[in-house]
Amino acid sequence: MIEDKIRTTFSLEELNDFKLVERYVIDWIAESIEIKQQRYFRPPHVFIIVGPTGVGKTTTIEKLASNTIIDAKRNDKPRPSLCIITIDIMKAGALEQLKRVGEILGEEIKKAECAEDVQELYDNNKSHVDYMFIDTSGYSPNDSLHIADMKKILDVDMN
């Protein structure tokens, strides 16, 4: 490419001026070098809301997600990318409620039913989302069996 440019740019007389040719060749080389912006990996901020039935976990997830977007806009920052996950398989309508909010925010709501699902969703999204919000099922504080199951589901390797 540079040889072709030299042939078409310079006369025979100009080719004798080494400094002139060198200056052009250096510029052409510099123009051909593409520098990609380095991306530094930073794991997403992960919010997991837990608590008993009926205390507003799903509503809190919705508000956190929407306020994250509003705050970025208010401070002239780029819109953060979000991943919203629900593991709430107990509450009737919880997924539908989150899906409505997801439509408003322009975010797909993801559903996880087991630890492998949560791990897979985390692994598939950790490199390109800023925030991850996880909504959980509500259980009585005395329901140790279901609480232990939920703890297993949320035992995610975040490396």
Backbone as ProteinMPNN parsed JSONL, in Angstrom:
{"seq_chain_A": "MIEDKIRTTFSLEELNDFKLVERYVIDWIAESIEIKQQRYFRPPHVFIIVGPTGVGKTTTIEKLASNTIIDAKRNDKPRPSLCIITIDIMKAGALEQLKRVGEILGEEIKKAECAEDVQELYDNNKSHVDYMFIDTSGYSPNDSLHIADMKKILDVDMN", "coords_chain_A": {"N_chain_A": [[0.836, -1.183, 0.0], [1.92, 1.232, 0.808], [4.025, 1.481, -0.984], [2.577, 1.794, -3.364], [1.333, 4.234, -2.84], [3.563, 5.895, -2.687], [4.488, 5.77, -5.326], [2.365, 7.003, -6.671], [2.192, 9.486, -5.499], [4.6, 10.97, -5.446], [6.936, 12.729, -7.52], [9.756, 11.826, -9.657], [11.821, 13.498, -9.005], [11.06, 14.434, -6.448], [11.326, 12.095, -5.009], [13.977, 11.981, -4.394], [14.235, 13.537, -2.183], [14.692, 12.636, 0.827], [13.753, 13.257, 3.467], [11.238, 14.433, 2.986], [9.787, 12.294, 1.808], [10.004, 10.446, 3.871], [8.522, 11.775, 5.903], [5.904, 11.711, 4.833], [5.519, 8.906, 4.6], [5.641, 8.087, 7.278], [3.347, 9.383, 8.263], [1.394, 8.015, 6.756], [1.686, 5.431, 7.753], [0.978, 5.871, 10.42], [-1.712, 6.593, 10.073], [-2.75, 4.167, 9.315], [-2.72, 2.576, 11.531], [-4.74, 1.14, 13.877], [-6.116, 1.861, 16.926], [-7.545, 0.216, 19.46], [-9.907, 0.877, 21.955], [-9.157, 0.02, 25.2], [-10.886, -2.337, 27.121], [-11.803, -2.528, 30.352], [-12.406, -5.041, 32.654], [-15.032, -5.056, 34.857], [-16.839, -6.406, 37.339], [-20.441, -6.631, 37.446], [-22.564, -4.505, 39.479], [-24.318, -6.137, 41.908], [-27.534, -6.664, 43.062], [-29.451, -8.231, 45.395], [-32.572, -8.904, 46.496], [-34.063, -9.874, 49.407], [-36.491, -11.283, 51.642], [-39.431, -11.56, 53.779], [-42.694, -12.715, 52.644], [-44.658, -10.382, 50.849], [-43.468, -7.902, 51.51], [-42.561, -6.115, 49.632], [-40.48, -6.705, 47.825], [-40.322, -7.19, 45.017], [-41.33, -4.777, 44.018], [-39.368, -3.084, 45.037], [-37.12, -3.931, 43.568], [-37.946, -3.086, 41.019], [-38.024, -0.29, 41.423], [-35.352, 0.25, 42.127], [-34.045, -0.464, 39.717], [-35.247, 1.307, 37.825], [-34.61, 3.782, 39.007], [-31.856, 3.739, 38.818], [-31.45, 4.105, 36.096], [-32.712, 6.604, 35.758], [-31.125, 8.199, 37.446], [-28.636, 8.138, 36.112], [-29.316, 9.462, 33.742], [-30.068, 11.941, 34.766], [-27.623, 12.867, 35.671], [-26.186, 13.224, 33.386], [-24.862, 10.926, 32.393], [-23.889, 7.927, 30.638], [-26.495, 5.621, 29.71], [-26.981, 3.063, 31.97], [-26.385, -0.462, 31.595], [-28.602, -3.109, 32.253], [-29.472, -6.121, 34.017], [-32.142, -7.971, 34.826], [-33.343, -10.299, 36.999], [-35.562, -12.845, 38.008], [-36.236, -15.039, 40.631], [-38.474, -15.689, 41.759], [-40.805, -17.882, 42.077], [-43.003, -18.41, 43.442], [-44.916, -16.355, 44.007], [-47.916, -15.442, 42.606], [-48.149, -13.849, 39.551], [-45.849, -12.33, 39.82], [-43.715, -12.491, 37.946], [-45.017, -11.484, 35.686], [-45.579, -8.891, 36.569], [-42.971, -7.828, 36.803], [-42.221, -8.095, 34.13], [-43.854, -6.201, 32.858], [-42.776, -3.816, 33.845], [-40.217, -4.176, 32.847], [-40.714, -3.902, 30.104], [-41.332, -1.18, 29.996], [-38.879, -0.097, 30.797], [-37.323, -1.047, 28.798], [-36.003, -3.456, 29.046], [-35.241, -6.903, 29.141], [-36.747, -9.336, 31.149], [-35.372, -11.867, 33.035], [-35.751, -15.288, 33.916], [-35.044, -17.497, 36.559], [-34.816, -20.752, 37.793], [-33.303, -22.473, 39.245], [-30.1, -23.09, 40.847], [-28.195, -23.448, 38.833], [-29.341, -22.063, 36.7], [-29.24, -19.403, 37.634], [-26.471, -19.089, 37.884], [-25.696, -19.444, 35.206], [-27.029, -17.258, 33.976], [-25.73, -15.164, 35.285], [-23.03, -15.602, 34.437], [-23.342, -15.296, 31.64], [-23.99, -12.622, 31.419], [-22.304, -10.991, 32.913], [-20.109, -9.695, 31.773], [-21.022, -7.57, 30.302], [-22.972, -6.007, 31.543], [-23.921, -3.369, 33.754], [-25.376, -3.343, 36.088], [-26.988, -5.8, 38.071], [-30.004, -7.091, 38.998], [-31.714, -9.033, 41.317], [-34.638, -10.628, 42.021], [-36.339, -12.257, 44.628], [-38.146, -15.101, 45.989], [-40.63, -14.745, 48.526], [-40.583, -15.808, 51.853], [-41.74, -17.095, 54.96], [-40.0, -16.146, 57.917], [-39.704, -18.329, 59.518], [-39.67, -20.507, 57.89], [-37.51, -22.535, 57.344], [-36.711, -24.518, 55.558], [-37.433, -23.694, 52.882], [-36.005, -21.301, 52.832], [-33.385, -22.242, 53.002], [-33.261, -23.574, 50.548], [-33.488, -21.375, 48.805], [-31.131, -20.041, 49.436], [-29.259, -21.836, 48.401], [-29.856, -21.615, 45.675], [-29.035, -19.031, 45.212], [-26.315, -19.149, 45.538], [-23.87, -18.178, 43.961], [-21.004, -18.216, 41.897], [-19.137, -15.518, 41.624], [-16.952, -14.829, 40.019]], "CA_chain_A": [[0.0, 0.0, 0.0], [2.789, 2.406, 0.886], [4.733, 1.582, -2.264], [1.646, 2.368, -4.338], [1.157, 5.655, -2.513], [4.799, 6.593, -3.06], [4.503, 5.879, -6.795], [1.344, 7.933, -7.184], [2.25, 10.787, -4.823], [5.838, 11.717, -5.664], [7.635, 12.725, -8.807], [11.105, 11.27, -9.502], [12.642, 14.521, -8.336], [10.686, 14.467, -5.03], [11.808, 10.875, -4.372], [15.342, 12.229, -3.928], [14.151, 14.258, -0.904], [14.411, 11.58, 1.805], [12.963, 13.791, 4.58], [9.862, 14.607, 2.512], [9.195, 10.959, 1.65], [9.901, 9.873, 5.216], [7.41, 12.425, 6.607], [4.659, 11.156, 4.282], [5.419, 7.486, 4.937], [5.31, 8.012, 8.708], [1.932, 9.757, 8.38], [0.558, 6.934, 6.223], [1.736, 4.326, 8.717], [0.177, 6.283, 11.583], [-3.129, 6.535, 9.69], [-3.183, 2.776, 9.145], [-2.729, 1.887, 12.83], [-6.003, 1.291, 14.597], [-5.953, 1.622, 18.358], [-8.834, -0.095, 20.068], [-9.992, 1.278, 23.345], [-9.082, -1.144, 26.073], [-12.04, -2.502, 28.005], [-11.436, -3.092, 31.642], [-13.506, -5.821, 33.195], [-15.515, -4.755, 36.19], [-18.082, -7.162, 37.522], [-21.595, -5.753, 37.665], [-23.099, -4.344, 40.83], [-25.392, -7.119, 42.039], [-28.479, -6.411, 44.146], [-30.361, -9.352, 45.631], [-33.535, -8.489, 47.503], [-34.663, -11.009, 50.11], [-37.35, -10.912, 52.76], [-40.669, -12.332, 53.86], [-43.753, -12.466, 51.678], [-45.472, -9.176, 50.926], [-42.798, -6.699, 52.016], [-42.245, -5.206, 48.534], [-39.214, -7.035, 47.17], [-40.451, -6.986, 43.568], [-41.467, -3.326, 43.823], [-38.054, -2.49, 45.307], [-36.289, -4.213, 42.387], [-38.4, -2.183, 39.959], [-37.607, 1.073, 41.743], [-33.893, 0.327, 42.005], [-33.684, -0.491, 38.297], [-35.648, 2.551, 37.159], [-33.849, 4.899, 39.572], [-30.501, 3.655, 38.274], [-31.509, 4.736, 34.768], [-33.044, 8.023, 35.953], [-29.959, 8.857, 38.024], [-27.637, 8.308, 35.048], [-29.807, 10.507, 32.844], [-30.029, 13.207, 35.509], [-26.221, 13.268, 35.82], [-25.573, 13.22, 32.048], [-24.007, 9.759, 32.228], [-24.495, 6.959, 29.711], [-27.513, 4.746, 30.303], [-26.377, 1.798, 32.4], [-27.029, -1.689, 31.116], [-29.165, -3.835, 33.379], [-29.963, -7.487, 33.898], [-33.112, -8.176, 35.896], [-33.611, -11.734, 37.116], [-36.457, -13.235, 39.083], [-36.292, -16.446, 41.029], [-39.742, -15.775, 42.486], [-41.739, -18.796, 41.404], [-44.101, -18.636, 44.384], [-45.939, -15.321, 43.957], [-48.671, -15.366, 41.353], [-48.092, -12.546, 38.887], [-44.583, -11.615, 40.049], [-43.0, -12.408, 36.68], [-45.771, -10.577, 34.814], [-45.364, -7.54, 37.09], [-41.63, -7.411, 36.392], [-42.184, -7.972, 32.664], [-44.441, -4.901, 32.493], [-41.766, -2.796, 34.132], [-39.151, -4.404, 31.879], [-41.119, -3.286, 28.829], [-41.199, 0.27, 30.152], [-37.454, 0.222, 30.867], [-36.627, -1.586, 27.637], [-35.146, -4.534, 29.527], [-35.843, -8.24, 29.194], [-36.696, -9.946, 32.47], [-34.926, -13.251, 32.922], [-36.269, -16.135, 34.987], [-34.172, -18.589, 36.976], [-35.534, -21.67, 38.681], [-32.359, -23.278, 40.017], [-28.776, -22.482, 40.991], [-27.518, -23.464, 37.53], [-29.913, -20.967, 35.908], [-28.693, -18.134, 38.139], [-25.054, -19.064, 37.51], [-25.615, -19.238, 33.758], [-27.409, -15.874, 33.695], [-24.632, -14.307, 35.745], [-21.88, -15.786, 33.549], [-23.653, -14.776, 30.309], [-24.241, -11.181, 31.438], [-21.375, -10.256, 33.768], [-19.115, -8.898, 31.044], [-21.581, -6.436, 29.565], [-23.982, -5.244, 32.268], [-23.437, -2.57, 34.872], [-26.152, -3.69, 37.277], [-27.784, -7.011, 38.023], [-31.002, -7.076, 40.06], [-32.303, -10.368, 41.469], [-35.831, -10.676, 42.865], [-36.452, -13.589, 45.227], [-39.428, -15.492, 46.577], [-40.771, -14.418, 49.94], [-40.928, -16.912, 52.745], [-41.791, -16.794, 56.387], [-38.689, -16.334, 58.55], [-39.696, -19.638, 60.179], [-39.666, -21.552, 56.867], [-36.079, -22.77, 57.127], [-36.504, -25.389, 54.4], [-37.439, -22.874, 51.664], [-34.91, -20.331, 52.924], [-32.172, -22.986, 52.648], [-33.314, -23.788, 49.092], [-33.192, -20.104, 48.146], [-29.703, -19.786, 49.643], [-28.549, -22.673, 47.424], [-30.078, -21.035, 44.341], [-28.281, -17.772, 45.108], [-24.899, -19.398, 45.758], [-23.302, -17.968, 42.634], [-19.595, -17.885, 41.824], [-19.104, -14.226, 40.923], [-15.594, -14.557, 39.485]], "C_chain_A": [[0.886, 1.253, 0.0], [3.571, 2.585, -0.405], [3.841, 2.221, -3.329], [1.44, 3.858, -4.085], [2.386, 6.461, -2.913], [4.829, 6.82, -4.571], [3.525, 6.94, -7.302], [1.459, 9.337, -6.591], [3.463, 11.61, -5.251], [6.339, 11.631, -7.104], [9.019, 12.128, -8.57], [12.015, 12.241, -8.763], [12.35, 14.547, -6.83], [11.181, 13.22, -4.29], [13.244, 11.011, -3.875], [15.362, 12.958, -2.578], [13.696, 13.26, 0.177], [13.499, 12.075, 2.931], [11.492, 13.958, 4.195], [9.153, 13.258, 2.424], [8.992, 10.315, 3.024], [8.71, 10.455, 5.98], [6.066, 11.871, 6.124], [4.458, 9.697, 4.706], [5.053, 7.317, 6.405], [3.843, 8.361, 8.927], [1.024, 8.638, 7.881], [0.538, 5.731, 7.174], [0.862, 4.66, 9.922], [-1.317, 6.208, 11.285], [-3.642, 5.096, 9.627], [-3.255, 2.003, 10.469], [-4.032, 2.199, 13.54], [-5.773, 0.932, 16.057], [-7.335, 1.406, 18.94], [-8.791, 0.313, 21.523], [-10.037, 0.033, 24.215], [-10.293, -1.167, 26.985], [-11.568, -3.191, 29.269], [-12.641, -3.835, 32.196], [-13.793, -5.379, 34.62], [-16.802, -5.522, 36.356], [-19.244, -6.208, 37.783], [-21.896, -5.603, 39.16], [-24.3, -5.27, 40.917], [-26.221, -6.782, 43.272], [-29.42, -7.6, 44.24], [-31.282, -8.923, 46.768], [-34.188, -9.73, 48.099], [-35.521, -10.487, 51.251], [-38.61, -11.737, 52.745], [-41.675, -11.914, 52.788], [-44.427, -11.119, 51.927], [-44.794, -7.919, 51.41], [-42.365, -5.732, 50.908], [-40.923, -5.469, 47.842], [-39.264, -6.744, 45.668], [-40.558, -5.498, 43.255], [-40.124, -2.633, 44.048], [-37.105, -2.726, 44.14], [-36.648, -3.253, 41.258], [-37.903, -0.763, 40.195], [-36.091, 1.234, 41.651], [-33.461, 0.395, 40.541], [-34.037, 0.834, 37.616], [-34.876, 3.75, 37.705], [-32.397, 4.898, 39.102], [-30.439, 4.35, 36.917], [-31.768, 6.233, 34.904], [-31.84, 8.79, 36.485], [-28.879, 9.101, 36.97], [-28.05, 9.436, 34.112], [-29.698, 11.881, 33.495], [-28.604, 13.748, 35.609], [-25.445, 13.229, 34.507], [-24.546, 12.11, 31.876], [-24.665, 8.819, 31.228], [-25.496, 6.068, 30.447], [-26.847, 3.443, 30.709], [-27.114, 0.6, 31.802], [-27.424, -2.518, 32.334], [-29.465, -5.279, 33.008], [-30.878, -7.7, 35.096], [-33.532, -9.641, 35.867], [-34.631, -11.939, 38.226], [-36.304, -14.719, 39.354], [-37.58, -16.679, 41.823], [-40.715, -16.634, 41.698], [-42.957, -19.063, 42.283], [-45.249, -17.64, 44.19], [-46.615, -15.292, 42.588], [-48.564, -13.952, 40.795], [-46.787, -11.795, 39.066], [-43.816, -11.43, 38.736], [-43.695, -11.428, 35.739], [-45.585, -9.126, 35.252], [-43.999, -7.017, 36.661], [-41.542, -7.226, 34.88], [-42.788, -6.65, 32.194], [-43.441, -3.776, 32.718], [-40.597, -2.943, 33.158], [-39.465, -3.8, 30.53], [-40.95, -1.776, 28.882], [-39.728, 0.684, 30.13], [-36.679, -0.243, 29.63], [-35.659, -2.695, 28.016], [-35.916, -5.845, 29.53], [-35.69, -8.79, 30.612], [-36.354, -11.419, 32.287], [-35.403, -14.037, 34.14], [-35.283, -17.252, 35.268], [-34.938, -19.449, 37.964], [-34.603, -22.507, 39.545], [-31.007, -22.56, 40.044], [-28.039, -22.412, 39.655], [-28.029, -22.34, 36.634], [-29.316, -19.626, 36.326], [-27.23, -18.016, 37.734], [-24.892, -18.779, 36.025], [-25.973, -17.802, 33.381], [-26.319, -14.903, 34.134], [-23.455, -14.385, 34.766], [-22.121, -15.164, 32.174], [-23.789, -13.259, 30.27], [-23.179, -10.366, 32.157], [-20.413, -9.352, 33.007], [-19.705, -7.674, 30.358], [-22.708, -5.703, 30.272], [-23.34, -4.506, 33.429], [-24.107, -2.976, 36.182], [-26.939, -4.966, 37.039], [-28.701, -6.987, 39.246], [-31.667, -8.442, 40.12], [-33.439, -10.293, 42.487], [-36.006, -12.108, 43.358], [-37.869, -13.851, 45.721], [-39.449, -15.088, 48.046], [-41.207, -15.633, 50.733], [-41.008, -16.388, 54.171], [-40.398, -16.998, 56.976], [-38.575, -17.688, 59.262], [-39.624, -20.803, 59.194], [-38.223, -21.869, 56.467], [-35.798, -23.642, 55.906], [-36.438, -24.567, 53.109], [-36.315, -21.835, 51.678], [-33.589, -21.004, 52.559], [-32.123, -23.253, 51.148], [-32.944, -22.514, 48.339], [-31.709, -19.767, 48.289], [-28.874, -20.596, 48.644], [-28.661, -22.084, 46.023], [-29.201, -19.8, 44.152], [-26.781, -17.938, 45.329], [-24.182, -19.385, 44.403], [-21.816, -17.619, 42.758], [-19.461, -16.619, 40.98], [-17.681, -13.861, 40.487], [-15.598, -14.66, 37.996]], "O_chain_A": [[0.62, 2.212, -0.726], [3.759, 3.709, -0.87], [4.285, 3.075, -4.096], [1.381, 4.648, -5.027], [2.266, 7.577, -3.419], [5.151, 7.912, -5.04], [3.824, 7.678, -8.241], [0.881, 10.281, -7.13], [3.358, 12.827, -5.403], [6.189, 10.621, -7.79], [9.424, 11.94, -7.423], [12.877, 11.83, -7.986], [13.272, 14.667, -6.023], [11.428, 13.273, -3.085], [13.679, 10.235, -3.024], [16.394, 12.991, -1.908], [12.503, 13.065, 0.41], [12.562, 11.372, 3.309], [10.604, 13.656, 4.992], [8.036, 13.11, 2.919], [7.95, 9.722, 3.301], [7.97, 9.716, 6.63], [5.185, 11.594, 6.938], [3.367, 9.305, 5.119], [4.223, 6.47, 6.733], [3.164, 7.691, 9.705], [0.003, 8.34, 8.502], [-0.5, 5.098, 7.369], [0.094, 3.818, 10.387], [-2.102, 5.806, 12.144], [-4.824, 4.84, 9.858], [-3.794, 0.898, 10.512], [-4.379, 3.357, 13.771], [-5.298, -0.158, 16.379], [-8.184, 2.297, 18.917], [-7.795, 0.127, 22.222], [-10.838, -0.876, 23.999], [-10.679, -0.144, 27.55], [-11.011, -4.288, 29.24], [-13.757, -3.316, 32.203], [-12.903, -5.339, 35.469], [-17.754, -5.319, 35.603], [-19.044, -5.103, 38.286], [-21.535, -6.449, 39.978], [-25.205, -5.193, 40.086], [-25.693, -6.632, 44.374], [-30.106, -7.935, 43.275], [-30.823, -8.616, 47.868], [-34.789, -10.533, 47.386], [-35.302, -9.387, 51.759], [-38.844, -12.519, 51.824], [-41.512, -10.891, 52.123], [-44.726, -10.762, 53.067], [-45.479, -6.939, 51.703], [-41.858, -4.65, 51.201], [-40.304, -4.541, 47.322], [-38.353, -6.124, 45.12], [-39.929, -5.02, 42.312], [-39.781, -1.697, 43.326], [-36.363, -1.822, 43.756], [-35.768, -2.676, 40.618], [-37.418, -0.109, 39.271], [-35.604, 2.248, 41.151], [-32.615, 1.21, 40.173], [-33.21, 1.411, 36.911], [-34.52, 4.647, 36.941], [-31.78, 5.958, 39.001], [-29.497, 5.087, 36.627], [-31.116, 7.04, 34.241], [-31.56, 9.901, 36.035], [-28.272, 10.172, 36.947], [-27.226, 10.27, 33.735], [-29.289, 12.855, 32.862], [-28.405, 14.963, 35.631], [-24.215, 13.205, 34.501], [-23.487, 12.322, 31.287], [-25.87, 8.908, 30.996], [-25.358, 5.801, 31.641], [-26.214, 2.786, 29.882], [-28.315, 0.659, 31.541], [-26.68, -2.615, 33.31], [-29.681, -5.609, 31.842], [-30.44, -7.618, 36.243], [-34.01, -10.15, 34.853], [-34.568, -11.28, 39.264], [-36.249, -15.539, 38.437], [-37.756, -17.713, 42.468], [-41.367, -16.163, 40.766], [-43.836, -19.844, 41.919], [-46.417, -18.029, 44.204], [-45.962, -15.137, 41.556], [-48.856, -12.978, 41.489], [-46.632, -10.709, 38.507], [-43.325, -10.338, 38.45], [-43.034, -10.633, 35.071], [-45.45, -8.233, 34.415], [-43.887, -5.88, 36.204], [-40.87, -6.313, 34.4], [-42.295, -6.045, 31.242], [-43.285, -2.893, 31.875], [-40.048, -1.943, 32.695], [-38.582, -3.243, 29.877], [-40.479, -1.164, 27.923], [-39.371, 1.692, 29.521], [-35.52, 0.126, 29.441], [-34.616, -2.857, 27.384], [-37.096, -5.886, 29.879], [-34.611, -8.71, 31.199], [-36.972, -12.121, 31.486], [-35.451, -13.512, 35.253], [-34.751, -17.876, 34.35], [-35.62, -18.942, 38.855], [-35.054, -23.178, 40.473], [-30.803, -21.561, 39.355], [-27.343, -21.436, 39.376], [-27.255, -21.732, 35.894], [-28.935, -18.815, 35.481], [-26.796, -16.954, 37.287], [-24.052, -17.971, 35.63], [-25.293, -17.193, 32.555], [-26.022, -13.935, 33.434], [-22.945, -13.357, 34.32], [-21.21, -14.569, 31.598], [-23.71, -12.664, 29.195], [-23.161, -9.143, 32.017], [-19.951, -8.347, 33.547], [-18.958, -6.822, 29.878], [-23.35, -4.848, 29.662], [-22.351, -4.957, 34.008], [-23.486, -2.954, 37.245], [-27.484, -5.188, 35.957], [-28.238, -6.877, 40.381], [-32.13, -8.957, 39.102], [-33.233, -9.943, 43.649], [-35.84, -13.059, 42.594], [-38.68, -12.934, 45.849], [-38.419, -15.09, 48.719], [-42.092, -16.383, 50.321], [-40.412, -15.368, 54.517], [-39.689, -17.923, 56.579], [-37.471, -18.136, 59.571], [-39.528, -21.958, 59.607], [-37.779, -21.508, 55.377], [-34.743, -23.509, 55.286], [-35.499, -24.718, 52.327], [-35.74, -21.531, 50.633], [-32.758, -20.403, 51.878], [-31.056, -23.167, 50.54], [-32.19, -22.551, 47.366], [-31.1, -19.259, 47.347], [-27.891, -20.09, 48.102], [-27.685, -22.056, 45.273], [-28.687, -19.556, 43.06], [-26.048, -16.95, 45.306], [-23.93, -20.426, 43.796], [-21.423, -16.827, 43.615], [-19.651, -16.652, 39.765], [-17.274, -12.703, 40.586], [-14.561, -14.468, 37.361]]}, "name": "protein", "num_of_chains": 1, "seq": "MIEDKIRTTFSLEELNDFKLVERYVIDWIAESIEIKQQRYFRPPHVFIIVGPTGVGKTTTIEKLASNTIIDAKRNDKPRPSLCIITIDIMKAGALEQLKRVGEILGEEIKKAECAEDVQELYDNNKSHVDYMFIDTSGYSPNDSLHIADMKKILDVDMN"}
